[in-house]
């Protein structure tokens, strides 16, 4: 049986988490007819990701629930026992590495385990990534920071050409505006030719704060200036378990958590119940809220 984080644990490790802020958000959630039920633990997780700003937490929650309801190709049909989901899980690896950075940040490692372009689906990349991060947060609670390492050394031009601009934009919107974690770094290890294709794809949709966290590396050596190389998997010049082992464990944990992922598909906004008198709008969806990039504390 899966063990989940608790609100009591969050209060114990976060002195800035206040009962009155959680209560204020609970009262606000009850006034949002389009919201699903939100637990106190989830409120604490969103508060932490927004550095304890109640107002920014409201914005982030609104976008999180709205995006997840609107972009079904990313956030629906996530049952790990479904054949299409099994295929996505075979293609991509997303795992937390055992070691943490000197700043005590967790490292999220992403890699394609199958480079067949015909099996590559852009939306599945975010699906696998989000499932990995969501499961980690719900099992272990909040953490001071996350560093994402994407090992794209085996990615070819065909993968980039098969990545729709709309999908890339939505992935970046979700990372910047809605994901309830504190991002501290985003690193791509890939060939210079791929970087040259990727940069113009992603840069126009990145706010300054995320752009400052983005780094492209032509080798593991330059990545080592940010993340100790020994923390990486064996097949990426590190000392952590090999990618194949991490991949097997990811697939196993996803299957064990199948009920959770299916239940999470209902954690979205119900646009039929939204109060259209509210004055905020999201230019990407035509619905949503005002607000800007979720606050990041840059090192």
TORGUVO-393954 format. One record per residue: y, z, x negated of N, C-alpha, C in turn; residue in three letters. Coordinates in pm, whole numbers, padded with zeros to 5 digits, always signed. Layout:
N
YZXYZXYZXALA...
This chain:
299
-00120+00000-00084+00000+00000+00000+00125+00000-00088UNK+00221-00085-00053+00342-00097-00133+00430+00028-00117UNK+00490+00070-00227+00582+00184-00225+00724+00130-00224UNK+00805+00183-00133+00943+00136-00120+01040+00242-00169UNK+01156+00197-00213+01262+00290-00253+01307+00370-00130UNK+01373+00483-00157+01420+00566-00047+01570+00593-00060UNK+01632+00626+00050+01774+00658+00050+01800+00783-00034UNK+01709+00877-00028+01724+01000-00104+01730+00971-00254UNK+01647+00879-00299+01649+00839-00440+01782+00775-00478UNK+01838+00697-00385+01966+00632-00412+02079+00734-00426UNK+02080+00834-00339+02182+00939-00350+02166+01017-00481UNK+02041+01035-00523+02016+01113-00644+02064+01041-00770UNK+02052+00909-00774+02088+00837-00896+02226+00773-00892UNK+02291+00774-00776+02424+00714-00764+02524+00817-00710UNK+02596+00880-00799+02691+00983-00758+02809+00922-00679UNK+02830+00790-00696+02940+00725-00624+02900+00685-00482UNK+02773+00703-00447+02726+00672-00312+02754+00791-00222UNK+02839+00770-00122+02883+00879-00034+02831+00861+00108UNK+02790+00973+00167+02736+00972+00303+02835+00911+00400UNK+02963+00944+00384+03064+00896+00479+03079+00743+00472UNK+03058+00684+00354+03067+00539+00344+02950+00471+00414UNK+02832+00528+00396+02714+00474+00465+02732+00487+00616UNK+02783+00601+00661+02805+00622+00803+02909+00526+00859UNK+03014+00502+00782+03118+00407+00824+03059+00267+00842UNK+02975+00227+00749+02912+00096+00760+02813+00090+00876UNK+02742+00200+00901+02650+00203+01015+02725+00179+01145UNK+02840+00245+01158+02920+00229+01280+02972+00087+01292UNK+03009+00027+01179+03059-00110+01179+02947-00208+01217UNK+02826-00188+01164+02713-00275+01194+02683-00275+01343UNK+02691-00159+01405+02662-00149+01548+02760-00227+01633UNK+02876-00258+01577+02978-00334+01651+02966-00485+01626UNK+02867-00524+01547+02846-00666+01518+02727-00714+01601UNK+02751-00776+01716+02640-00814+01805+02543-00914+01745UNK+02587-00988+01643+02501-01091+01583+02418-01039+01468UNK+02435-00911+01433+02359-00852+01322+02222-00803+01369UNK+02121-00812+01280+01993-00746+01307+02007-00598+01273UNK+01907-00515+01303+01911-00376+01257+01919-00370+01105UNK+02003-00280+01053+02020-00264+00908+01993-00118+00874UNK+01902-00093+00780+01867+00044+00745+01973+00106+00654UNK+01972+00238+00647+02065+00308+00556+02039+00269+00411UNK+01913+00246+00375+01881+00205+00239+01944+00069+00209UNK+01935-00023+00302+01996-00155+00282+02147-00144+00270UNK+02208-00056+00347+02353-00034+00336+02389+00018+00197UNK+02307+00110+00146+02332+00165+00012+02319+00056-00094UNK+02221-00033-00079+02201-00141-00175+02321-00235-00174UNK+02372-00269-00058+02489-00357-00050+02613-00288-00107UNK+02629-00161-00077+02743-00086-00131+02739-00087-00284UNK+02623-00062-00340+02609-00059-00485+02646-00195-00545UNK+02599-00303-00483+02626-00437-00538+02774-00470-00535UNK+02850-00406-00445+02994-00430-00432+03076-00319-00499UNK+03013-00244-00586+03081-00139-00662+03154-00042-00570UNK+03086-00006-00459+03125+00099-00367+03246+00064-00279UNK+03286-00060-00274+03394-00103-00185+03337-00128-00045UNK+03378-00048+00050+03327-00062+00187+03368-00197+00246UNK+03493-00235+00226+03541-00361+00283+03471-00482+00220UNK+03452-00480+00088+03382-00592+00024+03236-00594+00066UNK+03179-00476+00093+03040-00470+00140+03027-00539+00274UNK+03122-00522+00361+03119-00590+00491+03118-00742+00474UNK+03202-00790+00383+03210-00934+00356+03076-00985+00303UNK+03020-00912+00206+02895-00954+00144+02779-00954+00243UNK+02772-00851+00326+02666-00845+00427+02679-00960+00527UNK+02801-00987+00568+02825-01097+00662+02775-01229+00605UNK+02810-01255+00481+02767-01380+00418+02615-01382+00396UNK+02560-01272+00352+02416-01262+00329+02338-01298+00455UNK+02373-01237+00565+02300-01259+00690+02328-01397+00748UNK+02450-01445+00731+02487-01576+00783+02416-01687+00705UNK+02424-01681+00573+02360-01784+00491+02209-01789+00517UNK+02147-01672+00523+02002-01667+00540+01960-01723+00676UNK+02043-01705+00776+02012-01760+00907+02034-01910+00915UNK+02134-01958+00842+02173-02099+00850+02090-02189+00760UNK+02049-02138+00644+01981-02222+00544+01831-02195+00546UNK+01766-02245+00648+01625-02214+00668+01536-02274+00558UNK+01581-02382+00494+01499-02440+00388+01486-02344+00270UNK+01583-02252+00255+01578-02151+00149+01510-02022+00194UNK+01535-01983+00319+01504-01845+00358+01403-01830+00472UNK+01347-01940+00521+01243-01931+00624+01110-01981+00567UNK+01003-01957+00643+00870-02003+00603+00832-01951+00464UNK+00839-01819+00449+00813-01756+00319+00683-01677+00316UNK+00593-01706+00408+00464-01637+00407+00382-01686+00287UNK+00353-01597+00193+00280-01638+00070+00141-01694+00098UNK+00089-01673+00218-00044-01725+00252-00040-01864+00312UNK+00081-01916+00337+00094-02050+00392+00076-02154+00280UNK+00005-02265+00307-00021-02365+00202+00105-02413+00130UNK+00214-02440+00201+00336-02489+00135+00396-02382+00045UNK+00389-02256+00088+00441-02147+00007+00351-02124-00114UNK+00222-02139-00096+00130-02127-00209+00161-02231-00315UNK+00192-02353-00270+00226-02459-00364+00353-02424-00441UNK+00454-02373-00369+00580-02333-00435+00554-02224-00537UNK+00465-02130-00504+00433-02020-00596+00356-02069-00717UNK+00280-02177-00702+00208-02233-00817+00302-02304-00912UNK+00407-02365-00859+00499-02443-00941+00592-02355-01022UNK+00643-02247-00961+00748-02166-01025+00703-02024-01056UNK+00754-01973-01167+00737-01833-01204+00872-01764-01198UNK+00877-01650-01133+00994-01562-01140+00943-01420-01151UNK+00982-01352-01259+00927-01220-01285+01029-01134-01360UNK+01021-01005-01340+01101-00912-01419+01024-00879-01546UNK+01091-00891-01659+01026-00863-01787+01017-00711-01808UNK+00919-00665-01886+00899-00520-01902+01015-00447-01968UNK+01083-00512-02064+01190-00444-02138+01326-00471-02076UNK+01422-00383-02107+01559-00397-02059+01654-00418-02175UNK+01771-00474-02146+01869-00499-02251+01925-00367-02303UNK+02002-00375-02411+02061-00254-02468+02155-00186-02369UNK+02209-00266-02274+02297-00208-02170+02214-00151-02055UNK+02080-00158-02066+01986-00111-01965+01983-00201-01842UNK+02008-00330-01862+01999-00426-01753+01857-00480-01743UNK+01813-00507-01621+01684-00571-01601+01696-00721-01629UNK+01587-00779-01680+01586-00921-01713+01494-00994-01616UNK+01550-01092-01545+01473-01176-01454+01440-01306-01528UNK+01313-01339-01536+01269-01458-01611+01217-01563-01514UNK+01275-01685-01522+01234-01795-01434+01187-01912-01519UNK+01078-01976-01476+01023-02089-01550+00936-02174-01457UNK+00934-02305-01481+00842-02392-01409+00706-02389-01478UNK+00603-02356-01400+00468-02354-01454+00400-02490-01438UNK+00458-02573-01352+00410-02710-01334+00532-02801-01335UNK+00537-02897-01426+00657-02979-01443+00648-03114-01371UNK+00547-03131-01287+00534-03254-01210+00655-03267-01117UNK+00736-03370-01139+00858-03387-01060+00826-03402-00912UNK+00713-03461-00880+00676-03482-00739+00654-03348-00667UNK+00623-03243-00742+00602-03112-00679+00726-03024-00682UNK+00832-03075-00745+00956-02998-00757+01039-03009-00629UNK+01075-02893-00574+01163-02886-00457+01273-02785-00490UNK+01398-02830-00492+01508-02743-00535+01515-02614-00455UNK+01502-02626-00322+01515-02507-00238+01407-02403-00269UNK+01291-02449-00315+01184-02354-00348+01219-02267-00469UNK+01307-02318-00558+01347-02238-00673+01419-02111-00627UNK+01516-02128-00536+01588-02011-00484+01495-01925-00401UNK+01404-01987-00328+01312-01912-00244+01228-01816-00329UNK+01170-01869-00437+01087-01786-00525+01173-01679-00594UNK+01290-01719-00643+01380-01624-00709+01421-01512-00613UNK+01461-01547-00493+01508-01447-00398+01396-01353-00356UNK+01277-01407-00339+01163-01322-00303+01135-01221-00413UNK+01142-01266-00537+01118-01178-00651+01221-01066-00657UNK+01348-01102-00647+01456-01003-00658+01456-00909-00538UNK+01440-00963-00418+01438-00880-00297+01327-00777-00303UNK+01209-00821-00345+01096-00729-00354+01124-00619-00456UNK+01181-00656-00570+01213-00558-00675+01312-00454-00624UNK+01416-00499-00556+01520-00407-00508+01464-00313-00401UNK+01385-00366-00311+01332-00282-00204+01227-00183-00256UNK+01159-00220-00365+01058-00130-00422+01119-00025-00514UNK+01223-00064-00590+01276+00024-00694+01422+00062-00674UNK+01485+00008-00570+01623+00046-00542+01724-00022-00632UNK+01844+00032-00633+01954-00029-00707+01935-00014-00858UNK+02000-00104-00931+01997-00099-01077+02131-00145-01128UNK+02167-00098-01247+02303-00120-01297+02338-00267-01317UNK+02240-00346-01356+02273-00486-01377+02149-00572-01394UNK+02167-00702-01370+02059-00799-01382+02104-00916-01469UNK+02019-00955-01562+02042-01072-01645+01933-01174-01610UNK+01974-01295-01575+01880-01400-01537+01860-01494-01657UNK+01735-01516-01693+01701-01611-01800+01614-01720-01739UNK+01664-01844-01741+01589-01959-01692+01539-02041-01810UNK+01410-02040-01831+01350-02117-01940+01324-02258-01888UNK+01418-02348-01916+01409-02485-01868+01378-02583-01982UNK+01312-02535-02086+01279-02623-02199+01187-02737-02155UNK+01109-02713-02049+01016-02817-02003+01070-02894-01883UNK+01198-02878-01850+01260-02950-01739+01309-03086-01788UNK+01284-03189-01709+01325-03323-01746+01439-03375-01661UNK+01487-03492-01696+01597-03554-01622+01560-03574-01476UNK+01433-03605-01452+01388-03627-01314+01411-03508-01224UNK+01394-03387-01277+01420-03267-01197+01567-03258-01156UNK+01656-03289-01250+01799-03279-01222+01840-03385-01120UNK+01789-03506-01137+01824-03613-01044+01770-03587-00904UNK+01668-03503-00895+01608-03472-00765+01672-03347-00701UNK+01777-03294-00763+01843-03172-00713+01966-03211-00632UNK+01961-03198-00499+02075-03236-00416+02198-03150-00446UNK+02314-03212-00444+02439-03139-00468+02455-03026-00367UNK+02422-03055-00241+02436-02952-00136+02351-02830-00167UNK+02228-02853-00212+02139-02741-00246+02193-02661-00362UNK+02244-02730-00465+02301-02660-00580+02420-02575-00538UNK+02504-02631-00452+02621-02558-00406+02581-02432-00329UNK+02481-02446-00243+02439-02332-00162+02374-02224-00248UNK+02297-02264-00348+02238-02165-00440+02347-02084-00507UNK+02451-02152-00555+02559-02083-00624+02641-01997-00528UNK+02661-02045-00407+02731-01963-00308+02654-01833-00282UNK+02523-01845-00268+02442-01727-00240+02446-01629-00356UNK+02433-01680-00478+02438-01594-00596+02572-01523-00608UNK+02680-01595-00581+02814-01540-00602+02861-01452-00488UNK+02827-01490-00365+02890-01428-00248+02801-01330-00174UNK+02668-01341-00191+02581-01269-00098+02471-01185-00161UNK+02415-01228-00273+02302-01155-00331+02344-01012-00364UNK+02276-00911-00308+02320-00771-00325+02272-00706-00454UNK+02306-00767-00567+02278-00707-00698+02399-00732-00787UNK+02404-00661-00898+02513-00678-00994+02469-00774-01104UNK+02516-00898-01096+02481-00997-01198+02561-00972-01325UNK+02493-00975-01439+02558-00951-01567+02542-01066-01665UNK+02456-01162-01632+02439-01275-01721+02349-01379-01657UNK+02377-01507-01687+02296-01617-01637+02276-01715-01752UNK+02153-01723-01803+02125-01799-01924+02022-01910-01897UNK+02055-02031-01939+01965-02144-01929+01926-02187-02071UNK+01796-02193-02096+01746-02247-02223+01692-02386-02191UNK+01759-02489-02243+01720-02625-02209+01770-02723-02313UNK+01725-02846-02304+01768-02949-02398+01915-02984-02373UNK+01990-03017-02477+02131-03052-02460+02153-03161-02356UNK+02063-03258-02348+02079-03367-02251+02073-03314-02108UNK+01990-03212-02085+01980-03152-01952+02104-03069-01923UNK+02152-02997-02024+02277-02921-02006+02391-03013-01967UNK+02396-03130-02031+02503-03225-02002+02498-03272-01858UNK+02379-03277-01800+02365-03316-01660+02392-03198-01566UNK+02349-03079-01607+02361-02961-01521+02505-02911-01507UNK+02577-02908-01618+02711-02849-01618+02803-02913-01512UNK+02816-03046-01507+02904-03103-01404+02851-03082-01262UNK+02720-03056-01250+02663-03027-01118+02704-02891-01066UNK+02705-02791-01156+02725-02654-01111+02868-02602-01128UNK+02939-02650-01229+03071-02598-01260+03169-02604-01142UNK+03175-02716-01066+03273-02723-00957+03255-02616-00850UNK+03136-02560-00840+03107-02463-00735+03105-02319-00785UNK+03145-02299-00910+03139-02165-00967+03276-02101-00973UNK+03284-01978-00924+03405-01900-00942+03415-01857-01088UNK+03534-01821-01129+03557-01788-01269+03466-01675-01315UNK+03443-01577-01228+03363-01462-01268+03220-01502-01305UNK+03160-01590-01225+03024-01632-01256+03023-01728-01375UNK+03124-01815-01383+03133-01908-01496+03137-01832-01628UNK+03200-01715-01629+03207-01634-01750+03072-01576-01789UNK+02981-01569-01693+02848-01514-01720+02748-01622-01758UNK+02785-01749-01739+02692-01861-01757+02688-01906-01903UNK+02566-01920-01956+02548-01966-02093+02432-02066-02098UNK+02452-02175-02171+02347-02272-02196+02304-02261-02342UNK+02173-02266-02365+02118-02252-02500+02023-02367-02527UNK+02039-02427-02643+01950-02537-02682+01823-02484-02749UNK+01820-02353-02775+01702-02292-02836+01697-02145-02800UNK+01582-02084-02823+01570-01940-02799+01658-01862-02896UNK+01684-01922-03011+01760-01852-03115+01898-01810-03065UNK+01970-01900-02999+02103-01863-02949+02094-01767-02831UNK+01986-01778-02752+01964-01681-02643+01952-01541-02702UNK+01894-01532-02822+01873-01403-02886+02001-01327-02916UNK+02115-01396-02912+02243-01327-02930+02280-01244-02808UNK+02212-01270-02696+02241-01200-02571+02123-01115-02523UNK+02002-01167-02545+01879-01099-02502+01783-01095-02620UNK+01740-00976-02664+01645-00970-02777+01522-01057-02751UNK+01492-01144-02846+01384-01241-02824+01248-01175-02805UNK+01230-01057-02864+01101-00991-02847+01074-00949-02703UNK+01178-00948-02619+01161-00912-02478+01100-01026-02397UNK+01105-01148-02451+01058-01266-02379+00905-01273-02382UNK+00846-01356-02295+00700-01375-02298+00652-01432-02431UNK+00525-01415-02461+00466-01463-02587+00492-01611-02609UNK+00480-01690-02503+00495-01835-02515+00642-01877-02526UNK+00734-01780-02519+00876-01807-02538+00925-01731-02662UNK+00836-01717-02760+00866-01655-02889+00892-01504-02879UNK+00843-01442-02773+00862-01299-02756+00733-01221-02768UNK+00740-01094-02728+00624-01007-02737+00579-00954-02601UNK+00644-01000-02494+00603-00961-02360+00478-01039-02321UNK+00409-00999-02216+00291-01074-02172+00323-01222-02153UNK+00226-01310-02175+00251-01454-02162+00289-01492-02019UNK+00354-01606-02004+00399-01652-01873+00284-01663-01774UNK+00167-01705-01823+00052-01719-01733+00015-01585-01669UNK+00023-01478-01748-00009-01345-01694+00098-01299-01596UNK+00224-01320-01631+00333-01284-01540+00323-01363-01410UNK+00285-01489-01422+00273-01576-01305+00164-01527-01212UNK+00051-01489-01268-00061-01439-01186-00021-01312-01113UNK+00052-01225-01184+00095-01099-01122+00199-01125-01012UNK+00288-01223-01034+00386-01257-00930+00316-01304-00804UNK+00221-01394-00819+00150-01446-00703+00075-01334-00630UNK+00015-01247-00707-00059-01135-00647+00034-01042-00570UNK+00149-01008-00629+00242-00916-00562+00302-00979-00437UNK+00327-01111-00441+00380-01180-00323+00280-01174-00208UNK+00153-01202-00239+00049-01201-00136+00033-01060-00077UNK+00037-00959-00165+00026-00820-00118+00143-00783-00025UNK+00256-00849-00044+00377-00818+00033+00403-00920+00143UNK+00300-00992+00185+00318-01100+00283+00385-01051+00410UNK+00343-00936+00461+00402-00884+00585+00552-00859+00568UNK+00590-00808+00452+00731-00781+00425+00812-00910+00426UNK+00762-01014+00361+00837-01140+00354+00850-01204+00492UNK+00746-01194+00572+00752-01249+00708+00854-01171+00791UNK+00853-01040+00777+00948-00956+00850+01092-00984+00806UNK+01112-01011+00677+01245-01037+00624+01309-01162+00685UNK+01229-01252+00739+01284-01374+00798+01366-01346+00923UNK+01351-01227+00979+01431-01189+01096+01559-01116+01055UNK+01573-01089+00924+01692-01019+00875+01802-01121+00851UNK+01849-01179+00961+01950-01286+00958+02045-01266+01076UNK+02156-01337+01071+02250-01330+01182+02199-01413+01299UNK+02234-01371+01420+02202-01445+01542+02332-01508+01591UNK+02350-01636+01558+02479-01701+01586+02508-01711+01735UNK+02404-01705+01817+02426-01708+01962+02493-01583+02014UNK+02487-01476+01935+02548-01349+01976+02677-01318+01902UNK+02719-01408+01811+02840-01381+01733+02964-01377+01822UNK+03052-01281+01794+03180-01271+01863+03274-01375+01802UNK+03296-01484+01875+03375-01594+01823+03525-01563+01821UNK+03564-01448+01875+03707-01414+01873+03750-01364+01735UNK+03655-01331+01650+03691-01281+01518+03762-01391+01440UNK+03855-01350+01356+03946-01446+01293+03895-01504+01163UNK+03780-01456+01114+03735-01507+00985+03643-01628+01002UNK+03650-01716+00907+03567-01836+00907+03520-01864+00765UNK+03406-01929+00753+03354-01971+00624+03359-02123+00618UNK+03426-02176+00519+03447-02320+00513+03316-02396+00495UNK+03215-02332+00440+03089-02402+00417+03008-02414+00545UNK+03015-02313+00629+02934-02310+00750+03015-02325+00879UNK+03145-02305+00869+03225-02303+00991+03214-02171+01063UNK+03151-02075+00999+03137-01941+01055+03143-01843+00939UNK+03144-01715+00965+03136-01619+00855+03259-01534+00840UNK+03308-01522+00719+03413-01425+00694+03506-01465+00583UNK+03621-01402+00584+03713-01415+00471+03653-01345+00351UNK+03724-01347+00242+03677-01274+00125+03646-01369+00012UNK+03640-01313-00105+03619-01396-00222+03495-01350-00296UNK+03482-01395-00416+03365-01362-00498+03343-01212-00502UNK+03220-01174-00478+03183-01033-00483+03219-00976-00621UNK+03288-00867-00623+03343-00813-00749+03236-00795-00856UNK+03266-00845-00974+03179-00825-01089+03255-00747-01195UNK+03187-00656-01259+03247-00587-01371+03193-00655-01496UNK+03279-00727-01565+03237-00804-01681+03244-00717-01807UNK+03148-00737-01895+03145-00661-02019+03232-00729-02124UNK
